[in-house]
Amino acid sequence: MRAYNGRQSRWYQAAVRQRAGRITAAGLTKEVTFEPVEGPINDLVDAAYRRKYRGSPYLNPMIQAQARLATVRVMPRETE
């Protein structure tokens, strides 16, 4: 997952500061952890965005350097 507005994005800053959060999608809510990532994983994320958003005006900003620097790994978090 990455922030469209890069590291200046409010949600990105909160995610890396707190390293945890909550995601709701398709009616499910999950507790998660956020971990900044760098390196070759960004090429895989770019490829996934290219497949999913081909033809979208949002694709180019999502695969440019600013957004690549704001890539995070989202993992389920164990809750009590």
C-alpha positions as CSV (number, residue, x, y, z in Angstrom):
1,M,0.0,0.0,0.0
2,R,1.3,3.5,-0.6
3,A,0.3,7.1,-0.1
4,Y,-0.7,9.0,-3.2
5,N,0.7,12.2,-1.7
6,G,3.9,10.6,-0.5
7,R,5.4,10.9,2.9
8,Q,3.6,14.2,3.5
9,S,0.2,12.3,3.5
10,R,-1.4,12.5,6.9
11,W,-2.5,8.9,7.0
12,Y,1.1,7.8,6.1
13,Q,2.6,9.9,8.8
14,A,0.2,8.5,11.4
15,A,0.7,4.9,10.2
16,V,4.5,5.0,10.5
17,R,4.4,6.9,13.8
18,Q,1.9,4.6,15.4
19,R,2.9,1.5,13.5
20,A,-0.6,0.2,13.9
21,G,-4.1,0.9,12.8
22,R,-7.5,-0.4,11.7
23,I,-8.6,-1.0,8.1
24,T,-12.2,-1.5,7.0
25,A,-12.9,-3.1,3.6
26,A,-15.8,-5.1,2.2
27,G,-17.6,-4.8,5.5
28,L,-14.7,-6.3,7.6
29,T,-12.6,-4.4,10.1
30,K,-9.1,-5.6,10.9
31,E,-6.4,-4.4,13.3
32,V,-3.2,-4.1,11.3
33,T,0.4,-3.1,11.6
34,F,2.2,-0.8,9.2
35,E,5.9,-1.1,8.3
36,P,7.7,1.2,5.8
37,V,9.4,-0.8,3.0
38,E,12.0,0.1,0.5
39,G,13.9,-1.6,-2.3
40,P,12.8,-4.1,-4.9
41,I,9.4,-4.7,-3.4
42,N,8.5,-1.3,-4.9
43,D,8.9,-2.8,-8.4
44,L,6.3,-5.5,-7.5
45,V,3.9,-2.9,-6.1
46,D,4.3,-0.8,-9.3
47,A,3.5,-3.8,-11.5
48,A,0.4,-4.5,-9.4
49,Y,-0.8,-0.9,-9.7
50,R,-0.1,-1.0,-13.5
51,R,-2.3,-4.1,-13.8
52,K,-5.1,-2.8,-11.6
53,Y,-5.2,0.9,-12.7
54,R,-4.3,0.6,-16.4
55,G,-5.8,3.6,-18.2
56,S,-6.5,5.5,-14.9
57,P,-5.3,9.1,-14.5
58,Y,-4.2,8.1,-11.0
59,L,-1.7,5.5,-12.2
60,N,1.3,7.7,-12.9
61,P,1.3,9.6,-9.6
62,M,1.1,6.2,-7.8
63,I,4.2,4.8,-9.4
64,Q,6.4,7.9,-9.3
65,A,9.2,8.5,-6.7
66,Q,7.1,10.5,-4.2
67,A,4.6,7.7,-3.8
68,R,7.2,4.9,-3.9
69,L,8.9,6.5,-0.9
70,A,5.6,6.1,1.0
71,T,5.1,2.3,0.5
72,V,4.1,0.4,3.6
73,R,3.6,-3.3,4.3
74,V,0.2,-3.9,6.0
75,M,-0.1,-7.0,8.2
76,P,-2.8,-8.4,10.4
77,R,-2.3,-7.7,14.0
78,E,-3.1,-10.1,16.8
79,T,-5.7,-8.7,19.2
80,E,-6.6,-9.9,22.6
